[in-house]
Amino acid sequence: MISWDYKIQDLHGLHVRPLAKIVTRLKSFRCQVQVINKGKKVEISDLMGVLALEIQTGDVLKFQFDGEDEKAASEALCVLFPEIRL
């Protein structure tokens, strides 16, 4: 399992557009990706669940990757976040 934290910089928090890009980027990987905010954990592919976390500017999210290609999925998100200015 790989896990790391990320502080949300976007003034609108984590909203639908960047979330859709994250889910699209992770579709090809064979691992589970979970996001944790304020003690609540959801699978990143559960759009409504992630939106229900009400992630705002300054929130520190914990991402957990677990599965066959967890390292590649983690690296893909590390590259994506600056691209989408999250």
Disulfide bonds with the S-S distance in Angstrom:
none
